[in-house]
Every structure is written in structure tokens, then in C-alpha cells.
Amino acid sequence: MCGICGFTWDDQNLIRIMGDKIKHRGPEQEGFYIDEHVSLCCERLKILDLSETAKQPQHNEDSSIWVVLNGEIYNFRELRKKLETNHKFYTNSDTEVILHAYEEYGEDCLNHLNGMFAFAIWDIKKKKLFLARDRLGVKPLFYCNVNGNLLFSSEIKSILQLEEIDRKLNYNVLSQFLTYAYSIDGQTLLQNIFELLPGHKLVYSLEDKEFNISNYWELSLQQSYDSEDTIVKKLEKHLEKSIQLRLESDVPIGALLSGGLDSSLMVAMLSKMTNEPVKTFTTGFGHELDEYREAKIVAEHCNTNHQEIELSYKKLANSLPKILWHMEFPFGRPSILSNFLVAEQVKKYVTVAYTGEGADELFGGYNRYLIYTNTNKMSLNEKINSIPSGFFPTQLDRKNFFSSKLTESPSNETNPTVAFSKILEENQNHDLLNQVLLFELKTEIPGAQTWRIDRAGSAHALELREPFLDYELVEYSSSIPAKYKIRFNDEIQKKYILQKLAQKYLPEEIVKRKKFPWGIPYYDFFINEFLPLAECVLDKAIKLDRPFLNSQTNYIKDTFSKVSKIEDKNITNKNVEINDRVLRQIMFLFNLELWYQIFIENDDLKNPNLSLNKFI
């Protein structure tokens, strides 16, 4: 894992400043390539080939092609064997494989790579800069057009070091955040800064200063007619391969273990592939909703080297501005908070850790997917408008919380009905559930999941790997009929086919365990630590008459009193789904105000003051 950045002009000072702002991603090695046309930087976390020789940027035999890579190419050994016939390697790293694959296959090299990656290749002879992002968007890549020149980086804060970039809020994207909790079209909350979409490449020609962006991979639904037993066997084979590929590392590896189905199956399969016990980590807050007991069952069953890490609400609260600085977008999901603290603690033991994200979107793990089965009688339009998982889904929500600039839902192609219509048109002969899961894989995964995992890990130079998001596994899972994902027998069985596979590896109690949202005891944190902070911050925002908030009514202030009246706050049963939408709304509003102060108003983006006291 690394931080990469660059631009299409020569500025040694700027490239160093930009690199410094993403040094947390790779604090172990720093490298630059600068000529009269291009400036490139890589802040490297050493994972494969720990030598000084493997420092980035790397070059081909005659130094006419240079590359910077953030991520890992898991199949690099296989590719290297094919390329060694015609190419000479000077490192044992996966980065160099990209260089020679580009020489051999051109831009089509992307179809030969299996991994999580964002990279930039500078081709001196062709005078073009070639950027690409992995198929599922596990690794980030942002860019902008600066007077016809290209500027890019792993994180937005690095791009903003160029002072001439105008920091203006993009209201169209904020509207998307209200609907989905993220952007789905590559725009960001800052005007004129974009995110390269998953499975896309960007080619910039220095001669004509043109940007050419296109996709090189498009996930679609296929239909499997295999029997249930055959599907289980094929799924097992794909997951085994994915987990095995992600063992590539020259540094210590571990796994995050919640005791839920996904992480437990991942750990169980991983344990059968390693000679030493897997290092596993579970966190809690000393609360009844902690998952220590369930994780311990799995750890003992798999004979792992298990660590229980207790986190504190106080540290979490004090870290809120720093978390937002690393996340770069406002959020309301509780898992982000614990992800950040967990990564900090796990880094003390390992440099690489497995995590179970992606399985819910592949196999139908969320309760909100139940309406897309054939048993539900809602109209198709109602179902489509229920797909987004944002915290302000209705017009009334928008009117109550936000200014008139945001009272309407997105009216362009990001409107749920319009955006989902493309999925319907291209996959007409497939189950609605699979159509929705396909939409989620294209939007929710990069927008809410891989973004969260990348930022939480990279903040502490911890590389997190997601075996459920291997593209070959994703393609196969998208062919499994809906009846094997959510099944209605005597009870509702979500992720049915994954449960069938897990029966071979795990105790029944874990296999049949109901979905429990990993993160923090949200109500407990709100009542004991967060509410006074949020109330103070949002009261100031209202007095400042922020252009995105509804400051004309007391609705935002009155929302705080709702928390103490909600009966769900006393629930400590992990089998009961808690309605925490009002908490997510407050958390989002709090973070939106902090984001505005940090990324729009702040005069010092080189060394921002991220002390909580500054904001309260």
C-alpha cells in the first residue's frame, strides 16, 4: 500500500508537499521522478520486496517508462514468469510487473492484472500519462484538470496543496450524499475534483492536452444453472483462491475477526492455508453488544493467535476531526469510527490484515434486501426508490434539515430511478434481487465499503485486504440465482449459499448467527459522549447560517431530544435490529459541518488544527 500523486508539469516543491500530505499511507520509503513534462511521487509502505531497490517510482530497462503504484498485484508471480522471456527485472516487487505488462500488452495490461490497485504510468516516448483503478474500486484515485494539465493523487487533501484550486462545495454531490450516503458518478464534494471510477482508465496526452476516460471492465449478471451442491463447491474454490492469493507478503499478516459469518469463514479457510496460527483481532468497548464471545468461539475453533482489544469512547470522541481528515467525506455510519481505532491498534501487531467486507453485497446479507425477493408485493417503483441507503431519503427529511439548495432529490442520471434503469435494461432476464446487488456492487461497494476500509487502514499504514472482493469471485457470485442468496423456509435465511459453505468450516452457532452490524454501541456512545459535542458544533453551524443547512426552523435542535426518547437505545440483544437512523443523521450533520470547516474554510491545509477543542 502506498500514496501516489503527480501532475503534468515540473514543480519539485509542489510534488514534495503533495507527497507529504499522503505520507501516512506509506511512511517507509519516499521516491520521486521529475522531468520537464511530469512530476511523480510515491510514499511507500513496504509489503513485497523490502529492499531499497524496490523503491518507487520504478522504470523499465531503458528508463523510458515509469510507474507509481498504490496497492498489490496478487497474481504478479504468475505474470512475471510469462514476462521474463522478453523482459529483464531488477526487483522482486509486484510494481515492476505492471511496467513490463504495459510494454508487452499496452493498456490491455489491465486485463492481465488481479489485485487492488491504482497506478500511473508515464510513457516518455508516447508522451502520455496512463492512470487506472482496480475493478471494484478497492484503491482510490482522484484527479482534476488544471488549466488543461492533469493532477492526480490517492487523496484529495494532497490535490488541495495546489493553492490555485478553488475550494467550492458541489451541491449536486451533496444531494447524492443525502440519497445514497456517497457519490455514484465520480464527482466529489469539491467542484472540479473527480474520482476515477472503479474499472476505469484515464489516458492523458501531453501533446494535445486531452483526457480520455473509459472503462476496461464492466460487471454484468450471468445465469448459472448448476445444482446447489455444485455452486457450493465452485464458490469454495473461488474463495480459497482469493484468500490464498492475498497471502502474498513479506511482512506479518493477520485478520479482523468479529465472530460474524463473513469474517469467521474467511479466518477458518485462511487457518487451513498457514503453517503458523493466524493472528486475529476483535475489538469492543466493554459493552453488552461487544462480540468478544462469538469471536472467541471462532478463534478457539480455528486455533488462532487471538487478541481482544478494548477501545474507549473518550478517545473515539477526541479523534473525530482526525477521522474526518482521513475520510475526506462526511459520514454517518458507526462502523467507520471503530474501523479507524481498530486499524491503529492492529498496526502494533501486523502490517497486513484480512477483512470480510463485500459478502453482504454479494450474497444478500442486509435486511433491506428482503423487499427484492419474489415474496414482497411492493411496486417496482417503490422498491427502486428504496435501494439507496442514505440517511435523508425523503423530501421531508431534506426540507427539515437542509436549505432550499438541497430540497430536491438528484434530478440527473444519479436519481435512483434513472441510475437503476440501466441495470434493468441490460439485465432483463435476471432476478430483481441480483439486479439490486449488481447496482450495490457498482455503487455501495466503492462508495461506502472500500472507501471506509482504505482510509481507516491507510491512516495508520495498515494494509487491509478484502478476499470477498476478488473480481473473479465477484463475477461468479453474480451468476448465482437469487434463491440461493435469500431463502424463505421456516425462517428467512440471508446469505444462504454462504451459510451452506460455512457449515464445512464453522460451529453451527456461528453459521446460523443473525447479522449484527459491526462497529460501536451507537446509542451508548451518543448518550455518554457524543451528543453534547454534536449539539455544540451544530448550534454554531446554525448561527453561522450555513448555506447547506435549514437554519430557519428549530428542527435540527429538536432532533437531539429525540435520542433520549427512542426505546431502542436500551436494547442489548444482538438478535434485535436497532433503528439508529436518527443517530446517523446527527453524525452526518456533525461531520458535514466539520468537513466544511476543514476542507472549505481552512486557511492552512498543510498543517490543519485537528484538535476537537477547535470545533467546539
Summary of the structure (lengths in Angstrom):
residues: 616
radius of gyration: 23.6
end to end distance: 34.7
largest distance: 71.1
contacts: 2152
relative contact order: 0.12
helix: 44%
strand: 17%
